[in-house]
Amino acid sequence: MSKKKKRAGSQRKNEITKGIFTILEKEPSKSFNYKQIASKLGIDDTQDRNLLIKRLGQLRASDRILEPERGKYQKKQSLHTYYTGRVDLTTSGNAYIIVDELEDDIFIHNNNLNRAFHGDTVEVFIKPRRKSKKMEGEISKVLERKKSSYVGIVDKQKSFAFVRPTDSRMYTDIFIPAEKMKKANDGDKVLVNLGDWPDDTDSPYGEIVEVLGRPGEHNTEIHSILAEYGLPHKFPYEVEQFAKTLDTSIKESEIAKRRDMRDVLTFTIDPKDAKDFDDALSFQKLENGNYEIGIHIADVSHYVQPDTILEDEAYDRATSVYLVDRVVPMLPEVLSNMACSLRPNEEKYTFSAVFEMDDNAKLINQWFGRTAINSNERFAYEEAQHIIETEQNNIPKEISIRENAYSVSNDIVDAVLTFDRLAKIMRQARMDAGAISFDKIEVKFHLSEDNEPVGVYFKEAKDANKLIEEFMLLANRKVAEFIGKQKKTFVYRVHDKPDEDKLMALNGVISRFGHSINLKDSKTINQSLNKLLEDVKGKKEQNLVDTLAIRSMSKAIYTTENIGHYGLGFEYYTHFTSPIRRYPDVMVHRLLQHYLDKEKAPKATIYEEKCKHSSDMELLAANAERDSIKYMQIKFMEDHKDQEFLGVISGVTEWGIYVEIVENKCEGMIRIRDIKDDYYVFDERQYAIVGERTKRMYQLGDEVYVMVKNTDLVKRHLDFSLIGKKK
């Protein structure tokens, strides 16, 4: 099967599902076998036929279609056609239900929510359609709650309390009986577990499980962000104790089972404030003139063993969470910052990918297995960058790169420069093969000792960052390729091709800035996307365009079904290089060793479930990280209320315009009702609001001057006042 067809797998599943329902609903009194359905759908290849058979079985098992006699399927008879879908609640209080087998979402008026909340899985039926009206329905049953706990503010009465959730899409408060208040005081911010919702009550019952603190206080708000996504802020006592009992000493008997690379020149390059060094590079020149390059990854699976509470905790967390002021690690500190961290001048167990490469970055040989290393040096990215720039500017190599006048050995300097040169060759080859270069600007904060934001700066990927990126990509790709070509159960990191509708919408937005994407085919899309990302660098619209371009892409996920990685342009890809902070990498290490030991392939279903959990947790962590940045931006802007800022209109809605400040990337809203010089209406076609009397227009991409009107740390809202458009 072609790579393109593989990528279309999930889309094909939805098409077949829609086809099944279309056929059964057209003749509801008749039943059909799979051959008849396949014929009506024009399915004549083995893969689609097997997918059809599988889907019919799944729909029958979930009671969505009938099987009146063996192997024959029929529409389920009912007064209504019922569907299962997910609730997408809007800020207006109405909702849409996203149903896989339907082309359009089902609109639900808030009177017909039937106590469903945002994200819940529900059963819904469609009402008879009125002429020219959109598809509308009613929720008949909540099948599964998306969330069982909410963060909110306590409103305490004499013998009971209500908790008002801070989530703007939660339309009801939660009733708390006196015995379930957990000593919370009026006005406290708390985490509450949802209980029953009796038919005769206006609010669901709940129980306060944690008092987070007073609203607006720094730790309260950071812990609230974690709690909103169900992410822990500390390890259970028993997990910490178990980790402390592990034997983390390095033993010669264990090294004897590994490839001993302790004498090979090795170093790490990481952010200057990093504590968990989970990857190192080794370098030596071979007699034939080629290079032996080792990519050494902390051997976390040596310490984190299956069927232990440490394994269970790592799986539950699935990822470390990087907030503005702290890291919430996947593993306890005794492992993440000590035993597994590849610190300099310490012997460590590693899992390695070792490559022989020639002077043109061509791969000659590869080897995978467990090793032992001893890192010679630890570099910050800035220090490695200094070495590269020193060479580029023809400054003598012996120049000191550190404040303490410590000079790096020429061997390491030569290694860094060789890595840089090879990385640039590999990166160019990736770009030529169709990879997309997303170098989005990261917003970072200078924090005081009290975690107060005293400045904003932007993190930009330079040569040293790209050097590490290329060799990590190489290891990830080659490990995936090594197993993938053997057709064995494995954990892949996949990225589907972008949705055409999203690309067309992106084209509409960027045309406002004089850019465009050629949608002719995959090659022209990739080429024009790369040109777009290069063209906007340093321009006012860069952050907006970068963000929108990323949103137009599919979301990368973990799965056992390989469809390749569209963004990187790789047929095989996985995550092997960060097991300290990502659970999928631990799974990859275990599976790789399993196959190196010539063991039989395990069942894919077990790993697929773990992949889905890991993808879900990755998304929650990303949302929490984004919320912590938003929180810190608002905190930063609190001290700049009297200052005038130049911003770019980054979004336009019927209720207001969003503005991103150029100098610090903080984004806030100007509400339409607060613009007093005219009555403004939303023009969706022009991405603008337009004054009815003056015809004055504020359009996406326009530069405007703003001032801070209001900051709300609890709800994480930032409101601006409009001063005027830049002339």
C-alpha positions in Angstrom: 0.0 0.0 0.0 1.3 3.5 -0.8 2.4 5.9 1.9 -0.4 8.3 0.9 -3.1 5.6 1.4 -1.6 4.7 4.8 -1.9 8.3 5.9 -5.5 8.3 4.9 -6.3 5.3 7.1 -8.3 7.1 9.8 -10.2 9.2 7.2 -11.1 6.0 5.3 -12.5 4.4 8.4 -14.9 7.4 8.9 -15.9 7.3 5.2 -16.7 3.6 5.5 -18.7 4.2 8.7 -20.7 6.9 7.0 -21.3 4.6 4.0 -22.7 1.8 6.2 -25.2 4.1 7.9 -26.2 5.7 4.5 -27.0 2.2 3.0 -28.8 0.9 6.1 -30.9 4.0 6.6 -31.9 4.2 2.9 -33.6 0.8 3.2 -34.3 0.5 7.0 -36.5 -2.6 6.6 -33.9 -4.7 4.7 -30.8 -6.4 6.0 -27.5 -6.7 4.1 -24.4 -8.9 4.3 -20.9 -7.4 4.1 -20.6 -8.3 0.4 -23.7 -6.4 -0.5 -22.6 -3.4 1.5 -19.1 -3.6 -0.1 -20.7 -3.7 -3.6 -22.9 -0.7 -2.9 -19.8 1.3 -1.5 -17.6 0.2 -4.4 -15.2 -1.6 -2.2 -13.2 -4.1 -4.1 -9.8 -4.3 -2.4 -8.8 -6.5 0.5 -7.8 -3.9 3.0 -11.0 -1.8 2.7 -13.1 -5.0 2.8 -11.4 -6.1 6.1 -11.9 -2.6 7.5 -15.6 -2.8 6.5 -16.0 -6.2 8.2 -14.3 -4.9 11.4 -16.4 -1.8 11.5 -19.7 -3.7 11.1 -18.7 -5.9 14.0 -17.8 -2.8 16.2 -21.1 -1.1 15.3 -23.0 -4.3 16.2 -21.1 -4.7 19.5 -21.9 -1.1 20.5 -25.6 -1.7 19.6 -25.7 1.0 16.9 -26.9 -1.4 14.2 -28.8 -4.7 14.3 -27.7 -8.2 13.2 -31.1 -9.9 12.8 -29.5 -13.1 11.4 -25.9 -14.2 11.3 -23.8 -12.0 9.0 -26.7 -9.7 8.0 -27.0 -6.1 9.2 -29.9 -3.8 9.5 -30.7 -0.3 10.7 -31.7 -0.1 14.4 -35.4 0.7 14.5 -36.3 3.7 16.6 -38.5 6.8 16.6 -35.2 8.7 16.4 -31.9 8.0 14.9 -29.4 8.0 17.8 -25.7 8.8 17.5 -22.8 8.8 19.9 -20.7 11.9 19.9 -18.6 14.4 22.0 -19.9 17.7 23.4 -18.2 20.9 22.3 -19.8 23.6 24.5 -19.5 27.2 23.4 -19.2 30.3 25.6 -22.8 31.1 24.7 -24.0 28.0 26.6 -25.1 26.2 23.5 -23.2 23.2 22.2 -22.3 21.2 19.1 -22.0 17.4 19.1 -19.1 16.0 17.0 -20.1 12.7 15.6 -17.6 10.6 13.6 -20.0 9.3 11.0 -21.7 12.7 10.3 -20.3 15.3 8.0 -21.7 18.2 10.0 -21.9 18.7 13.8 -25.3 18.6 15.5 -26.3 21.9 17.2 -27.7 21.6 20.7 -29.6 24.4 22.3 -28.7 24.8 26.0 -32.3 23.7 27.0 -31.5 20.3 25.4 -28.1 19.6 27.0 -29.7 17.2 29.5 -26.9 17.9 32.1 -24.1 17.2 29.7 -20.8 19.1 30.1 -18.0 20.1 27.7 -16.1 17.0 26.4 -18.6 14.4 27.6 -19.5 11.5 25.4 -23.2 11.5 24.9 -26.1 9.8 23.1 -27.9 12.3 20.9 -30.8 12.2 18.4 -31.6 14.6 15.6 -34.8 16.5 15.5 -36.8 16.9 12.3 -35.1 19.5 10.3 -36.9 22.7 9.7 -36.5 24.3 6.2 -33.1 25.8 5.6 -32.2 25.3 9.3 -29.0 23.7 10.5 -29.1 20.1 11.9 -30.3 20.3 15.5 -30.7 17.7 18.1 -31.2 16.8 21.7 -28.9 14.9 24.1 -30.8 11.8 25.4 -28.1 10.4 27.7 -24.6 11.1 29.1 -22.6 8.0 28.4 -19.3 9.1 29.9 -18.0 12.2 31.7 -14.9 13.8 30.3 -14.0 15.2 33.7 -14.8 14.0 37.2 -13.3 17.0 39.0 -13.3 20.8 38.7 -11.5 23.7 40.1 -13.7 26.4 41.6 -14.3 29.1 44.3 -16.1 28.2 47.5 -19.3 30.1 48.3 -19.9 29.0 51.9 -23.2 29.1 53.7 -24.1 28.0 57.3 -24.4 24.2 56.7 -23.4 23.8 53.1 -21.5 25.4 50.3 -21.5 25.8 46.5 -18.4 25.7 44.4 -18.4 28.0 41.4 -16.2 26.4 38.7 -13.6 28.7 37.1 -14.1 26.9 33.8 -16.2 29.4 31.7 -17.8 26.5 29.9 -19.1 24.9 33.2 -22.7 26.3 33.4 -23.7 25.1 36.9 -22.3 25.4 40.4 -21.7 22.3 42.5 -23.5 21.7 45.8 -21.2 20.6 48.7 -22.8 19.2 51.9 -21.2 20.2 55.2 -19.5 16.9 55.8 -17.7 17.1 52.5 -16.1 20.5 52.7 -12.6 19.4 53.9 -12.2 22.5 56.1 -12.5 24.9 53.1 -13.1 28.5 53.9 -15.4 30.9 52.1 -13.6 32.2 49.0 -11.0 29.4 48.9 -10.0 27.9 45.6 -10.6 24.2 45.7 -10.6 21.0 43.7 -14.0 19.3 43.8 -15.0 15.8 42.7 -18.3 15.6 40.9 -21.0 13.3 42.5 -24.6 12.4 41.7 -27.0 14.9 40.1 -30.5 13.9 41.5 -33.5 14.7 39.2 -35.1 17.1 41.7 -32.0 19.3 42.2 -30.6 22.3 40.3 -27.0 21.4 40.9 -24.9 18.3 41.0 -23.5 17.1 44.4 -19.8 17.1 45.0 -17.0 16.7 47.5 -14.0 19.0 48.1 -10.9 16.8 47.8 -8.2 19.5 48.0 -8.0 23.1 49.2 -5.6 24.8 46.7 -5.4 28.2 48.5 -6.5 31.8 48.2 -7.3 32.9 44.6 -4.6 35.1 43.0 -1.7 33.7 45.1 1.1 32.3 42.9 1.2 28.7 44.1 -2.6 28.5 44.3 -2.9 29.5 40.6 -0.1 27.2 39.4 -1.6 24.2 41.4 -5.0 25.2 40.0 -3.7 24.9 36.4 -2.4 21.4 37.1 -5.6 20.4 38.9 -7.8 21.6 36.1 -6.1 19.0 33.8 -5.9 16.3 36.4 -2.1 16.6 36.7 -0.4 16.0 40.0 2.0 18.5 41.6 3.7 16.0 43.9 4.5 12.3 44.1 2.6 9.9 46.4 4.8 9.1 49.5 5.0 5.4 48.7 6.3 6.2 45.2 9.0 8.5 46.6 10.0 5.8 49.1 10.1 3.1 46.6 12.4 5.1 44.3 14.7 5.8 47.2 15.1 2.0 47.8 16.4 1.4 44.3 20.0 0.4 43.9 21.4 3.1 41.7 25.1 2.2 42.0 27.0 1.3 38.9 28.3 -2.2 39.0 31.1 -3.8 36.9 29.0 -7.0 36.6 26.3 -4.9 34.8 28.8 -3.0 32.6 30.1 -6.4 31.5 26.7 -7.1 29.9 26.9 -3.8 28.0 29.1 -2.1 25.4 31.6 -0.2 27.4 32.0 3.3 26.0 33.3 5.1 29.1 36.6 6.0 27.4 35.0 7.6 24.3 34.8 11.4 24.2 31.3 12.2 25.3 29.4 15.4 26.3 25.9 16.8 26.8 24.3 20.0 25.4 21.2 21.1 27.2 19.4 24.3 28.3 21.5 26.1 31.0 18.9 25.5 33.7 18.4 21.8 32.9 18.8 19.2 35.6 17.7 16.1 33.7 20.3 15.3 31.0 18.7 12.4 29.2 20.9 12.5 26.0 24.6 12.7 25.3 26.7 12.6 22.2 30.0 10.7 21.7 32.5 11.2 19.0 35.6 9.5 17.6 37.4 9.5 14.3 37.9 6.0 12.8 41.1 4.9 11.0 39.2 4.8 7.7 38.5 8.5 8.0 34.8 8.1 9.0 33.2 9.2 12.3 31.7 7.0 14.9 28.9 9.0 16.5 27.1 7.7 19.6 23.7 9.0 20.7 23.4 7.9 24.3 20.1 8.0 26.1 19.5 7.4 29.8 18.6 3.8 30.4 15.4 4.5 32.4 14.0 1.1 31.8 16.9 -0.4 33.8 15.4 1.2 36.9 11.7 1.5 36.0 10.6 -2.1 35.9 7.1 -3.4 35.0 4.6 -4.3 37.7 6.0 -1.8 40.2 4.4 1.3 41.7 7.1 3.3 40.0 6.1 2.0 36.6 2.4 2.6 37.4 3.1 6.2 38.4 5.3 6.8 35.3 2.5 5.4 33.1 -0.2 7.5 34.8 1.8 10.7 34.3 3.1 9.7 30.9 5.1 12.9 30.6 6.9 15.6 32.5 5.0 19.0 32.6 7.0 22.1 31.9 5.4 25.1 33.5 6.9 28.6 33.5 8.3 28.4 37.0 8.8 24.7 37.5 9.0 21.2 36.1 6.5 18.5 37.3 8.6 15.5 36.5 7.4 12.1 35.3 9.9 10.3 37.6 11.0 11.1 41.2 14.0 13.3 41.5 16.3 10.5 42.7 16.0 9.2 39.1 15.2 12.2 36.9 17.9 14.5 38.3 20.4 12.0 39.7 20.6 8.3 38.7 19.3 8.7 35.1 20.7 12.1 34.5 23.9 12.0 32.4 25.9 14.3 34.5 29.6 14.9 33.7 32.3 12.7 35.2 29.8 10.1 36.4 29.5 6.6 35.1 25.9 6.0 33.7 23.9 3.2 32.1 22.6 4.2 28.7 20.7 2.8 25.7 22.5 3.9 22.6 22.3 4.3 18.8 25.8 4.3 17.4 26.4 5.3 13.8 29.4 5.2 11.4 29.1 8.2 9.2 31.3 9.6 6.4 32.3 13.2 5.9 29.1 13.9 3.8 26.8 12.6 6.6 26.1 9.4 4.7 25.3 6.5 7.1 27.6 3.6 6.7 26.7 1.4 9.7 24.4 1.4 12.7 24.3 -0.4 16.1 21.7 -0.3 18.8 22.1 -1.6 22.4 22.7 -1.0 26.0 26.0 0.8 26.9 27.9 2.4 29.8 29.3 6.0 29.4 31.1 8.6 31.3 30.4 12.1 30.1 33.4 14.4 29.8 31.6 17.7 29.6 28.3 19.4 30.1 27.5 22.3 27.8 24.7 24.8 27.8 23.3 25.6 24.4 24.8 29.1 24.6 28.3 27.6 25.2 28.1 25.2 22.3 26.7 28.1 20.1 29.8 30.2 21.1 32.1 27.4 19.8 30.2 27.3 16.5 30.2 31.1 16.1 33.9 31.4 17.1 34.7 29.0 14.2 32.4 30.9 11.8 34.1 34.2 12.7 37.6 32.8 12.5 38.4 33.4 16.2 41.2 31.2 17.6 39.7 27.9 19.1 41.5 28.3 22.4 39.3 31.3 23.4 37.6 30.8 26.7 33.8 30.3 26.5 33.1 30.4 30.2 33.1 33.1 32.8 35.6 31.2 34.9 38.1 31.3 32.0 37.9 27.5 31.7 39.0 26.5 28.2 37.4 23.6 26.4 39.8 21.0 24.9 40.5 21.1 21.2 39.1 17.6 20.9 35.7 18.7 22.1 35.8 21.9 20.0 36.6 19.8 16.9 33.8 17.3 17.8 31.2 20.1 18.2 32.2 21.7 14.9 32.0 18.3 13.1 28.6 17.6 14.6 27.4 21.1 13.5 28.6 20.5 9.9 27.1 17.1 9.7 23.8 18.3 11.2 23.5 21.1 8.6 24.0 18.5 5.8 21.3 16.3 7.4 18.9 19.2 7.9 19.2 20.3 4.3 18.5 16.8 3.1 15.4 16.7 5.2 14.2 20.0 3.8 14.9 18.9 0.3 12.9 15.7 1.0 9.8 17.7 2.0 10.1 18.3 5.7 8.5 21.4 7.1 10.6 23.8 9.3 8.6 25.0 12.3 11.0 27.2 14.3 8.2 28.9 16.4 9.4 31.6 18.8 9.0 30.5 22.4 8.1 33.1 25.0 10.2 32.9 28.2 10.3 34.9 31.4 13.0 36.3 33.6 11.7 35.5 37.1 12.6 37.0 40.5 13.3 34.8 43.5 9.6 35.0 44.3 8.7 33.8 40.8 7.5 37.3 39.8 8.0 38.0 36.1 10.4 40.8 35.7 11.1 40.5 32.0 10.1 38.7 28.8 12.5 37.3 26.2 12.2 35.0 23.2 13.9 31.7 22.8 15.1 31.1 19.3 16.6 27.9 17.9 20.2 28.5 16.9 22.8 26.2 15.3 23.6 24.4 18.6 19.9 23.6 19.2 19.5 22.4 15.6 22.7 20.3 16.0 21.1 18.3 18.9 17.7 18.2 17.1 19.2 16.6 14.0 21.0 13.8 15.9 18.0 13.1 18.0 15.9 12.9 14.9 18.4 10.5 13.4 18.3 8.2 16.4 14.5 8.3 16.5 14.1 7.6 12.8 16.7 4.8 12.6 15.3 3.0 15.6 11.8 3.1 14.1 13.0 2.0 10.7 15.0 -0.9 12.3 11.9 -2.4 13.9 9.4 -1.1 11.4 11.0 -3.0 8.5 10.7 -6.2 10.5 6.9 -5.6 10.7 6.8 -6.1 14.5 4.6 -4.5 17.1 6.2 -1.1 17.9 5.3 2.4 19.2 5.5 5.0 16.5 5.2 8.8 16.6 3.0 9.6 13.6 1.8 12.8 11.9 -0.9 12.7 9.3 -1.1 15.1 6.4 -2.9 18.4 7.0 -6.6 18.9 6.5 -7.3 20.7 3.2 -10.1 22.8 4.7 -7.7 24.1 7.4 -5.1 24.9 4.8 -7.6 26.9 2.7 -8.6 28.8 5.9 -4.9 29.5 6.6 -4.6 30.8 3.0 -7.4 33.2 3.6 -5.8 34.6 6.8 -2.2 34.9 5.4 -3.4 36.6 2.2 -4.1 39.6 4.5 -0.3 39.9 4.9 0.5 39.3 1.2 1.4 35.6 1.6 -0.1 32.5 0.0 0.2 28.7 0.0 0.2 26.7 -3.3 -2.3 23.8 -2.6 -1.7 22.0 -5.9 -0.1 18.9 -4.3 1.9 17.7 -1.2 5.2 18.9 -2.7 4.0 22.5 -3.5 2.2 22.7 -0.1 5.4 21.8 1.8 7.6 24.1 -0.3 5.2 27.1 0.1 4.7 26.4 3.8 8.5 26.6 4.3 8.7 29.7 2.2 5.9 31.3 4.3 7.6 30.5 7.6 10.9 31.9 6.2 9.2 35.0 4.8 7.5 36.0 8.1 10.6 35.8 10.3 11.2 39.0 12.1 7.9 40.5 10.8 5.0 41.7 13.0 2.8 38.8 11.9 5.4 36.1 12.6 3.9 34.7 15.8 0.4 34.8 14.4 1.3 33.1 11.2 3.5 30.5 12.9 0.7 29.7 15.3 -2.0 29.4 12.6 0.3 27.3 10.4 0.9 24.8 13.3 -2.9 24.7 14.0 -3.5 23.8 10.3 -1.4 20.7 10.8 -2.7 17.4 12.1 -1.7 16.5 15.7 1.2 14.1 16.1 0.2 11.1 18.2 1.6 7.8 19.4 0.3 4.6 17.9 1.3 1.1 16.8 -0.1 1.7 13.3 2.6 3.4 11.3 1.5 6.0 8.7 4.8 8.0 8.8 5.5 11.5 10.0 4.3 14.1 7.5 5.9 17.2 9.1 9.4 15.6 9.3 9.0 13.8 6.0 9.9 10.4 7.5 8.4 7.0 6.6 9.3 5.7 10.0 9.6 7.7 13.2 9.4 7.1 17.0 10.5 8.7 20.3 13.6 7.1 21.7 15.6 10.0 23.1 13.8 11.3 26.2 12.7 8.4 28.5 13.2 10.6 31.6 10.3 12.8 30.6 8.2 10.7 28.2 6.7 7.3 28.9 6.5 6.3 25.2 10.3 6.4 25.0 10.4 3.9 27.9 8.1 1.6 25.9 10.3 2.0 22.9 13.4 1.0 24.9 11.7 -2.1 26.2 10.5 -3.2 22.8 13.8 -2.5 21.1 15.7 -4.6 23.7 12.9 -7.3 23.5 13.7 -7.6 19.7 17.4 -7.4 20.1 17.0 -10.4 22.5 15.2 -12.2 19.6 11.9 -12.4 21.7 8.5 -12.9 20.1 6.5 -9.8 19.3 3.8 -8.9 21.9 0.2 -8.1 21.0 -0.3 -4.6 19.6 -3.6 -4.0 21.4 -1.9 -3.6 24.8 0.6 -1.0 23.4 -2.1 0.8 21.4 -4.1 1.5 24.6 -0.9 2.8 26.2 -0.2 4.9 23.1 -3.6 6.5 23.3 -3.2 7.3 27.0 0.3 8.8 26.3 -1.1 11.0 23.5 -4.0 12.2 25.8 -1.6 13.1 28.6 0.7 14.9 26.2 -2.2 17.1 25.2 -3.2 17.8 28.8 0.4 18.7 29.6 0.6 21.1 26.6 -2.6 22.8 27.6 -1.3 23.2 31.2 2.0 24.6 29.9 0.1 27.1 27.7 -2.1 28.2 30.6 0.9 28.8 32.8 2.4 31.1 30.1 -0.9 32.9 29.8 -1.0 33.3 33.6 2.5 34.7 33.7 1.8 37.1 30.9 -1.2 38.5 32.7 0.9 38.8 35.9 3.6 40.6 33.9 1.1 43.0 32.4 -0.4 43.8 35.9 2.7 46.0 36.5 2.4 47.8 33.1 -1.2 49.2 33.3 -0.2 52.8 32.6 1.9 51.9 29.5 0.9 52.2 25.9 1.8 49.2 23.6 1.9 48.5 19.9 0.1 45.3 19.0 -1.1 43.3 16.1 -4.8 42.2 15.7 -4.4 38.4 16.0 -8.0 37.4 16.1 -11.5 38.8 15.3 -14.8 37.5 16.7 -18.3 38.8 17.0 -17.7 39.8 20.6 -14.3 41.5 20.2 -10.8 41.6 18.7 -7.7 39.9 20.1 -4.4 41.9 20.1 -0.9 40.5 20.5 1.6 43.0 21.8 4.7 43.1 19.5 7.4 43.5 22.1 6.3 40.7 24.5 3.8 38.5 22.7 1.1 39.0 25.4 -2.4 38.6 24.0 -5.5 40.2 25.3 -9.0 41.2 24.1 -10.7 44.5 23.2 -14.4 43.9 23.7 -16.6 45.4 20.9 -18.9 47.0 23.5 -15.8 49.0 24.9 -15.1 50.7 21.6 -17.2 53.8 21.9 -16.6 55.8 18.8 -19.1 53.8 16.7 -21.3 50.7 16.7 -19.1 47.9 15.3 -20.3 44.7 13.7 -18.3 41.5 12.9 -17.5 40.9 9.2 -16.5 37.3 9.0 -15.6 37.5 5.3 -13.0 40.3 5.9 -11.8 39.0 9.3 -12.7 42.4 10.6 -15.1 44.5 12.7 -16.6 47.5 10.8 -18.2 50.7 12.2 -21.8 51.1 10.9 -21.6 54.9 10.8 -17.9 55.7 10.1 -17.1 52.4 8.2 -13.9 52.4 10.1 -12.4 48.9 10.0 -10.2 46.9 12.4 -8.9 43.9 10.5 -6.8 40.9 11.2 -3.1 41.9 11.0 -3.7 45.6 11.6 -1.3 47.4 14.0 -3.1 49.2 16.9 -2.1 50.9 20.1 -3.5 49.5 23.3 -3.4 49.8 27.1 -4.2 47.3 29.8 -7.8 47.7 31.0 -8.2 44.7 33.3 -6.2 41.7 34.5 -7.8 38.6 36.1 -5.3 36.1 37.3 -8.0 33.7 38.6 -9.9 33.5 35.2 -6.7 34.2 33.3 -8.2 37.0 31.3 -6.4 40.1 29.9 -8.5 43.0 28.6 -7.2 45.9 26.6 -8.5 49.4 25.9 -8.1 50.5 22.3 -6.2 53.8 21.8 -6.2 53.7 18.0 -4.8 52.3 14.8 -1.2 52.9 13.9 -1.0 55.4 11.1 
